[in-house]
Structure formats: C-alpha cells, structure tokens
C-alpha cells in the first residue's frame, strides 16, 4: 500500500479523535466525514467500507436492539418510578441517597448500555436534588461513574467490553465466571470512597421528602409482559450460545426489540414510528463510521506496523504487557473516547499476539469462532478494564459522561472538565490499581 495512503489514514483518524475530544464538531458528523474522505480518496472502496461495518455487525445489532427495547417501555414510566424510589429510600440522609444511586444504577447498567441508563436516570436527578436541597452535579457525576463501572459486570454492559469480548469469542457465561468479579470490585471502590470524595452530601441531613413527586407506573399489564420479554432476552444472553441452535447476544437483543415493538403496537401504548424515531441513530452512525476509519488503518498496514512495534517493546512478556495495558489504555481512554480506542486496539492486539507466536494467524480471520489460547487472554481482559474504567477519568472519556453534561446544562448548571476531573481522576486511578491486582491474582499468578 502506498505511503501517502497510510499517512492520510493516520491523519484522518487522529484528526477525528482530536475534534471529538475538543467537541469542535459533533462527534457523529466528524466521524462520518472522516469515513467518507477515505472512500472519496479511494483508500477504501465503498464495498470495502461496508465490509468493515459488516465485520462488526454484532455490536451494532446489540445496541440497536437494546435501544428499541428500552424505548418501547418508556411510556410505562418505570424508570421515573425507580428514580424517585432511589431518593425515597434515602429517608432524609445524604449517605443513603448516595448509596441508593449506586444500588439502583448498578443492576440496570449490568444489562443495559451505560449511556442508555444515564439517558433514562440522569434527567430525574436535578429536579429531585433541587427539591431536597443538594447540589445535583456531584450526584450526576456519581451516576456516571457507577454506570461506567457497572458495565464490567456483564459482557453486554458497556460497548467497549462487548467489542473486546466479541472479538475473542467470549460468551456471556464465560464472562460472568471469569471477569464479573472485577466489575464488582470496581463498583466497590466507588462505594468505599463515597465518604471521602462525596463527603459534603454524605454528611448532609436532607429536608423533608413530603413534597417530592411520586410518579406512578403506567400500563402495569404491558410492563408485566415486558418483564417476560426482558427475562427471555437475559436467558438467551446467558444460555443462547449453549443451545443446539446457537443464539448470539446480538440476535437476542433484536428478538427482544421485535417483541417489544409488537407489544407496544398491539397494546397501543406507543407507535412503531415514534419508537424507531427515538432510537439513537447518531450513536449507531458514529459506530459505523469508526469501524470504517479503523478499516482504513488496517488496509493501509498501519495497525500491522504498530503491532510490530508493540511486539518489539513487550516481547512475549504477557505479565508486563497486561499490567501495562491496564494503565496505558486507562489513561488513553480518559482522553480519547473509549469506543474508537478499543476498536483500534483490538486488531492491533490480535496482530501482536500472532507476531510473537502466541496465537495462530487464523484468529485474524473475520469469521474465526474458535477459542483463543488462554495464556494471551489477560491482554484482552486488561484492555477491557482499562478502556471501561478509563472512561471515568475525564468528562470526554465516555459517551455517558457527555450525556450527563448535556442534561446538567438543560437544568442550568455546567459540569466543567475540572469538576469532573476532581472526582473522576482519583477514583479511576484507584479502580485501575484494583483491576491490576484482580488480573494478577486471577489470571497472571
């Protein structure tokens, strides 16, 4: 491949990341334009670009399905109800309010993408915080930190986790057995530091809760049927790949979306048009564009060259490589949105383990469904933890952070980069350290 094409691919990718980080242009627009520049300069043909999108169809299908599933049951007001219960359980004490946010956010984010959960729960916090007389900015930041960390509890909880897990053919149950404890540790780190980093609210004795809004659940019968659909989806998440006819998490999510659309249409609680209109198409197009940008780096040989450099630096030292990746990826993910970072790192890491002779070249095939050599998996696990927890470091580290900042501005306050850093940076370093210890004890000793 000609040098100018490789150079242009790198410049486009770096330029897109810089503009996303600085928010000069909307992240979807700049990623879309970057992908199209690759096509119009013939670095990638249009069929090749579509092919790179198709290689990541599992990620796109999973998040589309979950978006539809969640949006279909929005008219039941179940998430409004849960948000209010979070405050009522506090019983007038700041420490209970903080613990309530952790307790309600954690299980939801274990099965729903964190950005989706923040979209649902974050709008409930400012008006409730105003009613009870506390600053809602720290509460929103806590919600985001817990949401991002809880994404490590299951393979479908965070985009970065799913992208890496899908790349190494890790099943839902395999993830639960091997890595969910690491997610629990990450949430525990936040919980243990609440009296330190959120001490003002922790010590607050809240005013009366008598005037809080008390939303009621609408359409209880529809919600009950929705619970059955949701349970069916979770069953296929956990056991679908062990059935005689295998069902992937992506297919499970699409099945749930189709059933939710059917239920909404037949019960007339909402229309199919309204539900599909409200799907976060912007994020899906962003994902597709990033996959094309990474395809440009792969086709022009950039990823192969970077993997050779990585092989030269780390050699075959999986122990050193894994610990290095936790912190390197974690710090990078604090400065660069973790989704494009992970999408770029997965093929680089795959080529690295092939170059050092620890994995066969067949793993580079897009349709490879076999098992990776167990000795190299800690490298990919380290990338999962670094990318997911690193998103807690700064305001631009994860999409859920940006969602929370936008909601704060809608309520007349701003989450500044410095304010988020005050909470996020120290907690992230503690979480990365805890994740490193977990990896050492669980996989590297």
N, C-alpha and C positions, 0 to 999 in steps of 0.2 A: 504494500500500500504506500502511496506517495507520502512524503514527509509533510507536505502542506496540508493534506487531509487530516493527518494525525494532529498537527498543530492547531488547525481550525477546530477540530472536535474538542480538544482540551480547552481552547479559549472560549468556545461557546458554553461548555459545561461550567467552567469556573465563573464566567460572566453571569450565567443564570443563577448560580448559587449566591454570588455577591449581591445581586439585585434582590433575590428572595430574602437574604439576611437583612439588607438595609431597607426593605419594603418600598423601594422607589416605584416599582410597578407591581401590580397584583401578581401573586405567585403563579396562578394558572396562566395568565396572559404571557408572562415571560418564558415559562417552560414550554408552552405551546409554540411560541415564536421560535424558540431555540430549536425545537424538534423540526419545525418546518424549514429552518435555514439549512439543516443537514440534508433535507430532501431536495431543496432547490439548488444546493451546491453539488448535488449528486454524490455526496459522501454515502448516503443511503438512498436506495430507490424506495418508492412508496410501498411496493410489496415487501421489501426488507423491513421497513419501519413497522408495518402492520405485523410482520412476523415476530418482531421483538415484543410487541404488545401481546401477541397471542401466547408467547412463551410464559407470560405472567398472568394468564387468564384466571388462575386460581385466586390470586389476590384481588383482582377486580371483581370477580363474581362474588367472593365472600363479602366484601364491603358493600356492594350494591344490594345484595340480599338482606344484610343486616339493616341497612338504611331503610329499605322498604318495610321490613318487619317492624322496626321501631316506630316509624312514621304512621303506619296503619293503625296503631293503637293509641296514638296521641289524643284522639277525641275522648278516650275514657278518663283522662286526667289522672292516670295512675302515677305519673312522675311528679305532678304537682302535689298530690297527696303524700307521696313519700318524702318530698322536700319539707313539707310542713311538719310531718311526724318527726323528722330529724331534729327540728327545733323544739317541738313539744317534749321530746324525750329528755331534753336538757334540763327541764324542771328549774329554770332560773339560774343555772350555774354555767359559767363560761367553759369550764373544763368538760362538762358533759356535752355542751354544744360542739366543741372541737372533736371529742371522741365520737359524737353522733355522725359528724361529717365523714369520719374515717369508716365507721361501721356501715353506713348506707352506701357510700361510694365504692368500697372495696368489692363486695359481691357483684354489683352491677357491672363494674369495669372488668371483672374476670371473664364475662361472657359477651360484653358489647365493646366495640372500639372506644377508646378513651375520649376521643374528640366528640363522638356521638353522645356519650354520657355527660360530658361538660356542657354540650349544647342543651341538653334536657334539664340538668340540675342547676347550672350556674344562674340562669335568669331568676330562679326562686330565691337566691340568697340576698341580693341587695335590698329588696323591699322588706324581707323578714328581719334582716340586720338593722334596718332603719327603725322598724317597729320596736325592737328590743334595745336599741341604743348602743350598738357596737359598730366599729368600722368594718365594712364588708370587704375591703381589699385583702386583708390577711386571710379571710375566710375563702375568698375566691382562689387565692394562691394555694391554700391548703387543699382545696378541692382538686386543683390541677395536679399538685404533687402526688396526692393519693391516687388519682385517676391514672397518671402515667405509670406509677409504680405497680399498681394492681394489674396492669396489662401483662405483667410477667407471671401471673398466676395460672394462665392457660395460654395455649398456643394462639388462640383467636382474640386475645385481649388487647393486642397492640399491633399496628401494621408492621412495625419493624420485627417484632417477634414472629409473626406469621410468615413474613417474607423469608427470614432465615430458616425457620423450621420447615417451611415448604421446600426450600432449596435442598435441604439434607434429608428430605423424606421422613420427617419426624411426625409420628401420629399423635393424635390428641391424648391418648392414654399414656404413650411413651413420655410425652412432655410432662404430664401430671406426675409420673413416677420419678422422673429424673430432675426436673427443674422447678416445679411449683414451690418447693420449699424455699428456693432462692427468692421467689416473689413474696412469700410470707415474711421473709427476713427483711426485704426492702420496705414493706409496709410497717413492720415492727420498728424499724429505725426511725421512721417519721413519728410514729406514736410515742416512742420513748423520748423524743426531743421536743414534744409539744410544750412541756412546761418551761423549756428554755427559749425556743425561737418564737413561741406564741404566748409568752408569759403574761402579757397585759390582758389578753382575753381569757387566758387560763384562770387568772385570779379574779376575774370580773364576776360580780353577783348581778345577774340580769334583772331588769324590771319585770313587772307582771306580764304574763303572756295572754291575759284575757282578751286583748284586742287583736290578736293575730288572726289572719284569715284562715278559715278552716274549709278548704276545698273538699268536695265530696267526689267519690268515684262515680263516673257516668257509665251507663251501659254495662252493668255488672255481669249479665249473661254473656255478652260479647267478650268481656275481659276473661271470664272463666274459660271460654273456648279458646281465647288467645293464649291462656296459660297452657292449655293442652298442646297447642301448636308449638309454643316455645319449648315445652318439655320434649316434644318429638324432635325438634331441631337439636337440642342438647344431647338427646340419646344418639342421634346419628353423628354428632360431633365426637362423642366418646367411643362409640362402637361401630360406626359405619364402615371403617376400613377393615374391620374384622368379620364382616358379614360375608356370606358366599358371593353375593354381588356387591362389590365394594362401593361405598358412597363416601365421597370426599367431603371435607368441611364446606368447601365452596358450593357443592351440589346441595348439601343440607340447608345452607343459608338460602339458596334460590328456591328450594321447596317450601321453606318457611315463608318466604316472601310471596310466593304464588298463593299459598293457602290464606295468608293474611289479606291479600287483595280480594280473594274470593269471599272471605268472611265480611270484610268491610263493605263490599258491593252488595252482598245478599242482605246484610243487616241494615244497610243504608245509613251507617254512621258517618260515612265519607264516600267520596267518589274516587274511582281509579285515577281519573285525571288529576285531581288535587294531590293525591299521594305521590304519584310519579313526578308531578311538577315540583314538589318539595324535596325530592331526592337531591343530595349534594353533588350535582353533576360537576361542579367546579373542581372538587377534590378528585373525582374519578378521571377527569380530563388531565388534571395535574399528574396523577399516577401514570397514565398512558404516555404522556409527554416525557416524563422522567425515564421510563423504560426505553423510549426511543433514543434519548440522549446517551444513556449507558450503552445502548446498541452501537452508537457511533464510536464510542471509545473502544468497544470490543472489536468491531470490524477493522478499525484502523491500527490495531495492535497495541494501543496504549495500555490496556489492562494487562496484557501479556508481559509487557516490559516492566510494569510496576510490580507484578508478581515475582519477576526475576530479581528485582531489587530487594523485595521482602525476603526472598529465599536466601539471598546473599547475607542480609543482616542477621536474620534469625537462625538460619540453617535448619537443623532438624530438632531444635530445642522447643518442644511443644509447651513445656512448663513456662519458660520465659516468654514464648510467643503468646500464650493465653493471658498471662498476667499483664503483659504489655498492651494487648488489645483491649482489655477491660478499661484501662485508663486512657489510652490513646483515642479509642473510639468514643469513650465517655466525654472526653474534653472536646473532641471534634463535634460530637453530637450536641454539645451545649452551644456551639457557634454556628453549626450548619444544621438545617432541618434534618431529622434523623432518617426520614424515608429515602430521599435521594442518596444520602450517605450509605445506607445499608444496601440499596440497590446496586450501588457502585462497588461496594466491598465484597459482596457475595461472589461474583465471578472472579474477582482478584484473589480471594482466599482459596477458591476452588483450584485456580491455576497454580497457586503457590504450593498446595499440598501435592499436586501432580508433579510439579517441577522438582520437589525434593524427594520424590519417590515413595511417599507415604500413602498414595492413593492411585488407583489405575486411571488412565486417561478417559475411560468410559464415563466417569462421573461428569465430564464436561458436556456430554450429550444432553440436549434439552429434554429428551423423553426418558432419561435414566430414572428408574423407580427402585433401584436396589438399595442396599444398606451401605452406608459409609463405614470405613474402618473405624472402630471405636476409639482408637488412640488419637485420631485427629479431631474428633467431635468437640473436645474442650475449646478448640479455637473458635468454632462457630457459636458455642454457648457463650464464650466471652464476648463475642460481638453482639449477641442478643442483649446481654446485661448492660454492656457499655452503651449501646445505642438507645435502649429504652430508658435507662436511668439517667444518661447524659442529657436527655430531653428536659430534665428538671432543673438544669443548671442556669439557664438564662431564659429570657422572655421569648426568644426566637428558636428555642431548641425543639419544640414540638408543636404540632398544629393545635392541640388542645390549649396550649398557652395563649396562642393568638386568639382563639375563640373566647377565652375568659377575658382577655384585654378588651376585645370588642364589646363584650357585654358590660364591662365596667364603664366604658365610655358612653354607652347608651344610658347609663344611670348617673352621668355627670361626674364621674371620677376617672382617673387615669392610672393604670398600672405602669409605672415607669420601668425602664430597663434596670435602673439601680435598685428600686424597691424589690423587684422580683429576684435580683441577684442576691440581695440581703438574706432572703430566705432560701433560695434555691441552691446557691453555690455551696454553702457548708453542708447542707443536707445531702446534696449529690455526692460530695467527696466521702461522707460517711457511708452512703449507700454503696458506692463503688468499692470502698475498702471492705465492707461486709460481703459484697458479691465476690471479691477476690478470695476472701477466706473460705467462703462456701465452695467455690470452684476447686480450691486447693484440697480441702478436706474431702469433697465428694468425688472428684474425678482425677486429681493430679498426684495424690499420695498413694 
